[in-house]
Amino acid sequence: MSSTIQVRVDDELKAKSDSLFKDLGTDTTTAIRIFLTQAVAYNGFPFEIRRNSTVNSPYTPMSEESMLKKLDESKKHADQGQCRRADEVVAE
């Protein structure tokens, strides 16, 4: 026996998710089925599925080497007076 689940979502969200899942080789209905199956198996939210992005997100994990390089660059800028107080930035 099968059950039907109806979900109302914003038209834009539906279009974007349809496009995303098509890029991933499936459809929205199948993606929801996969999610529900895995949620039950994991007893919670099971995983993150996303397409690769060429957008440089500020939340992308950095290696220790990259982090140390950025910190070194920041220190050089600070030593040269190329920095601003945090309260001034927040005030803007």
Order of alpha helices (4+ residues) and beta strands (2+ residues): alpha-alpha-alpha-alpha
